[in-house]
Amino acid sequence: MKRCIALLTAVCMMAALTGCAGKSPEPEAAQAEKVTLQYMTLADGKILESERHIIENYMEKNPGVMVEITSIPALDTFITTLKAKFAAGEEPDLYMFQAGTRVREFAQAGLLKDITDEPYMEFVHDKDKPFNALNGKIYGVPMRYEYTGLFVNREVLAKYPGIEIPTNFQELMAACQGLREQGLENPMILAGKSINNVAQFDFQYLACVISYQNPDYYEQMLDGELKFTDDTFRKMFDKYGQMKSYVADDALGVDDDEAIKRFIRGEGAFWVAHGSEISRMRELGGEEFDVVMVPTVLQDEDEERTFNCGQALALSVVESSEHQDEVRALVTEFLQPESSNIMAVEGKVMPAAVGAEKLPDSCLEPCREWFDSDKKRDHADLIWVPGIKDVMKEITQKWYMGDSIDSVLNEWDAQHQRLLEANPDFIKNFERK
């Protein structure tokens, strides 16, 4: 494994809870009565530290419980390890992993606890509950939103008269043309070496245009009424091609860090990207860098504008846990407003619980009113059959490198059919509206 599994234990908390030097140690009998919870998480770095802070708060309130944290910050490694633990009877008591399809996958296998009527569900927004449901029962607690949009370097715009922050796709293209005519040759930034950033246009368009216009599009794909070769997806690449004309010719050699540096230096004014880029942007540009992120502007009409902000990670409670009361209390701790603020301020992520107040960064102020609005759109790919998202990234990079639209769409659709045939239970268990 490129990234090793880091096991972070809370032994230091026992010292704090048993007192300072000079006090008698806790009797062995009392130590033996402590409950130990096993918690697995996809988090690392600042996010992991914020989760650990929340868990430390929980243990201070519950001195009879220790929580051992296993951090596995790689998707493939996490899912492989989790499945191996279940197979060996060493599963955690609860874990934080991808929301949506992955939650339903383990629920279908009978491995997760039905949490539909748990008291802590009052801290979950009603509109977020169905995303982690199977057959009308809920198996995941949404913990974090991930969001995407258009980054705007306001320092650049201040130098070019008459250029405003766009609110739709036509305005974005007009702003790019206006900047080019005033001397900024390549106003769009792109990290072409990063398959995730190359596909970011797709992610935002799928969520905010295709899924908005046709919420049932994926059901139609499963029923054979719609394919990835249809005009719906062809139009996405046509629009992407328009935006591509304002990107530097050497973009395919640009990684995320170089893209951020170019953006900060003012070599471009706009960047279609994921909100996770903000932390690195602040590291390189500082708090004084005048940047904002606005909701996606890939739609044609202002009244159809939506915000791609959906559940990314959810807490799942394992059915076989022998410590359901302690787990219930820990989930409740994660959902408290204090914990949400810890996640935002220390972890620099957007919490999903009711009562969350803090934003991870000031550049998100234009999005504040959108975070809890009916214009928020889930990530379109998180309901797809596992594996097809990676195919989308691959075929988009091939298209960007010069493959024809017909070629990449045919490959996308063929791989989709292959994955569906290999996973017949997916269609059967798909949660239909």
N, C-alpha and C positions, 0 to 999 in steps of 0.2 A: 504494500500500500504506500502511495506517495505521502499520504497523511496518516499518521498513526492515530490510534484510538487513545484519547486522553481521558484518563479516569481521575476525576477531581473529587476527593472526599472531603467531608465536613468535619474531620477530626478536630481541627482547631476550634470549632464551635463548642466542643465538649469542654475544653479548657476554660473558655469564657463563661460557660454556664455553670461550671462547678466552682468558680471563684478564683481569686488571685492566690499567689504563693502564700503558704502559711496555713491555708485551710485544709481540712481533711479531705482526702479524695472520696469520690462517691463510692459507696459500698458496692461490692461485686454483684450482689443480688440485684441492686437497682440498675446497674449497668446492663445486666442480662435482660432486663425487662424492656429496654429501649427497642423501639420499632425502627427498622432500617428500610427505607424506600429506595428503589432503584429507578432513576430517571435518565432517559436518553434524549439527547437533543441534537439537532442539526447545526446548532449555533457554534460560532467561535468568536474570538476577538472581543470587541466591545459588547456585542450582543450576548455572548456567553457570560461576560462579567455582569451584565444587567440581570440576567436570569439567576446567576449565583447570588446577587444581592437580594433578589426577591425571595429566594430559597432560604437565605440566612435570616431574613425577617421572619419567615415562617417558623424556622427552628427556634428562634428566640421566643416566639409565642407558644411553641409546642416543644418544650425541653425533653419530652420523652421520645422524640422522633429524630432520627438522623436521615439525611438524604444524600445518597451517593450519585454523583452526576457523571454520566458518560457522554462526552462530546465527540460526535463523528461528523465533521463538517464537509462531507462529500456525499452527494445524492446516491450514487451507485454503491458506495461502501456502506452507507447507512442502511439501505434497503436489504443488501446482502446480509449484513450483520444482524439486523432485526429478524429476518426470516430464520437465520441460523439459531438465534437465541430461542425463538419459539419452538423450533424443531428439537432443541436440546432441553427444553423445559426450564430455560434460564431467562425467560422473558422479563422485561422491566415491569414495574407497576404502572407506569405511565410514560408517554413519550411525546415529543414535539416533532412533527414531520409535516410533509406536504398535505394540504387540505384537498378536499374534493375526491378525485378518483382513487387516490391512495388510501384514504379513510374508508371508502366503500369496499375496496379490495379486501382489507383485513376484517371489516365488519361481515362481509359475505362469508368469510372463512370461519366465522363464529368466535373470533379472538378478542373482540372489543365489547365493552360494557355499553348497554343501552342507557344513555344519559338524558333521554328526552325529558324526564320529570325531575331531574336533579335540581335542588334549590338554586345552585349557582347559575343555572341557565337564565335567570332574570338579568344577569349582566351581559347577555348576548343579544345583539340587535335581532329582532324578529326576521328581518329580511336576509340575515346571514345564516339562519338555521338550516334551511333546506339544502344548502350546498354540501353539507356533510351527513346527509340523511340517506338511508336505505330502507325501502319499503315503509316509509312514513316514520321511521325511528331515527333519532340523531345519535351519531357515534363520534363526533369531533367538536371540540370547543375552539372556535376561531380566535386566534391569538394575535396575529399580525396581518396588517394589510401591506401589500406591495403595490407600488404605483408607478406609472410611467407618464411621460408627457413631453413637452417641448421646452428645452432649456434655452433661455435667452440671455445673452450677454448685454446688459443694459449700458455698460460702458462703451460698447461698440455703437449701439443705436444712437447714443448721445452725440456721436461724431458725424452722423449722416442725417441731415434735415429731411423731414417728411416721412421717415420710416417708423412705423408703429408696430407694436407687438400684434401679430396676426391672431385672428379668432376662427379662421376657417382655411381650407386648403388653397382656395384661390388667392386669399390675402397673403398666405405664406409664399406662394410662387411670385406674387407681385412684389412682395418685400425683398425677396431674393434678387429679382430682376432689377429693382430700384437700387439695391446695394451694389450690384455688379456695374450698373451704369455710372455709379458714383466712385468706382474704383476698387471695391472689394470683390475680387474676381470669384472667389469660392465661399459664399456666405454660409453654406451648410457644412457642418463638421460630421465626419463619419469615421469610426474605427473599423475599417474594412478587414483588418487582420483578426478581429474579434467576431467569431460567428454569432455570438449573442447580440452584439450591437448591429451587425448587418441585418439580422432578423427582427430588430426592434420595430422597424416600420410595420412589418407583418403583424407583430403582437398587438400594436396599438390599433391598426386598421381592423383586424379581426374582432377586437373587443368593442371598439367605439363606432365602427361603421357596419360591418357585416352582422355582428351579433345584435347591434341596436336595431338595424332595419329588419332583421329576421331572427328573433330570439330562438326559433325552433330549427335553425339551420342545421345543427348537428343531428338532431333527431331525423331530419330529412335525409341526411347523409347515411345514417344507419339503415334507413328504410329504402335506400337506393334512389331516392328522388332527386338528390343533389350529389355532385361529384367535385373533386378538387380541380377537374379539368373544365368546369363550367365558367361562364362569363363572370360570375360573382368574384371568383379568385383571379381571373385574367385581368379584371379591372384594377385589382389591387396592385398588380405588377406594372400596369400601365401608369398608374399614379406614381408608383415608386420610381419609374423611369424618368418622370418629369422632375422629381426631386433630385435624382442622381445627377442630372445635368448641372447642378450647382455645387457639386462635391468635387474636391481636388482630385486630379488624375492619379495621384499616388496613394489614394486612400486605402488600397488593398494592403499596403505595407505599414499601415498605422494601427498600433494597438491602443487599448483603452487609455493608458497613461499618456501616450503621445497625443491622442485626441483631446484629452483634458488640457494638456499644456497648450495646444494650439487654440483651444477655446478660450483659455485664460489670457493668452497673448493677444487675443483679438483677431486671429487669422480667419475666424468665422463668427457669425452672430447667433446662429441657431444650431441646435443639436437635438435630434429625436433620440431619446435615451431613457434608461431605467433610473428610478429614483435612488438606487443603490450607489450611483456614481457620486452622490453629493458628498459623502464622507471624504473620499479621495480628492474631490475638487476643493474642499476646504483645507485639506492638508497641503495642497500645492498652491492654492490661491489665497488662503487666509480668510478670516471672517469678513474682511473689508471688501473682498471681491464682490462686485455688484451683479449678482446673477439671480434670476428667478426661474422657477419651473411653473409652467401653466398647463392646464389640461390639454389633451391632444387636440390638434387642429387639422386632422386629416379628413374630416367630414366636409361636405359641400356647403351646408346651410348652418347658420349660427344656432337656429332653434333645434338642430339635431346634435349639437355638441354635447359630449358626455366625457366623463372622467374615468380612465382605466385605473381603477383602484379596487382590488379584490383581495379576498383571503389568499394568503400564500401558505401559512403554517397553521396547524391546529394541534391542540392537545387531545390525545386519545387515551382513554383509561382501559387498561387490560382487564378482561373479564376474569382471568384466573388470579388476580391479585388477592392476597389474603388480608390486605390492610385497606379495605375500601373506605373506612371512616377517615383514616389519615390522608388517603389520596384525595377524598372529597374536600378536606380542609386545605390541602395544598392547591388544588385547582381554584378554590375560592380565593386564596391568597393571590394567585396570578391575575385574577380578574378585578382586584381592588383598584380604585382610582390611583392610590399611591403607587401601586405596582406599574400601572400604565404610564405614569409620569417617569418612573425609573427607566422603563423601556425606551421612552422617547428621548429623555435627556441624556442618559448614560449609554444606552444601546444604539441610539440614533435610528430607531425604527418606529413605524407608526402602529401603535396598539389598536386592537379591534374592539375592545370591551366598551360597554356603555359607561359613560362618565369620563372617558379619556379627554384630557384638556390640552396637554402640551404637544407641540409640533417638534419633530426631530431637527428642523433647521428653519431659519427665518426665510430662506428662499422659497419656502412652501406657502407663505402667506396668501398668494393668489389662489391657492387650492383649498384654503381652510374651509370655506363654505361648501365645498364639493365633497369633503370627506364623509359627511353625514347627510347626504342628499339623495333624492331619488334619481339623480343623473349619474350615479356611480355605476360602473360596469365591471363585472367580474372578469377575470382573465379567461379568455375564450378557450385556451388550450387545456385548462385544468379539468375539463370534462371529456377530453379526448381519450381514445384508447391509449394505454401506455406505450411509448416508443415513437408515436407519430410526430410529437413535438420536435424531437431531434432530427427527424427526417425533414421537417419544414426548415429548420436552420440550415441543414446541408444543401437542400435544393435552392434555397435563397442565395447562398454564397456562390453556388455554381452559376446561377443566373447573373449575379453581379459580376462574375468573372467572364461572362460572355455566352453561356449556354442559352438556347432559345427558350422562350416562354412555353412553347409546346412541349419541349423536352422535359423541362423541370416539372411542369404540371402533370404530365403523364407519369413521371417517376413518383411524384407525391401521391397520386391516386393509387398507383399499383402497390406501393408500399402500405398504404392505408388498408387496402383490401387484404393484403397478406397478413397484417397484424390482426385484423378482425377475424380472419379465418383461424388464426392460431389461438385466439382467445374468444371462443364462442359464448362463454358466460358473460362477457362484457356487455354484449347487446341485450342478453336476457335480463341482466340486472341493472341496466341503465335507468336512472331515475328520470322518468318522463314527466313533463309538465302537465 
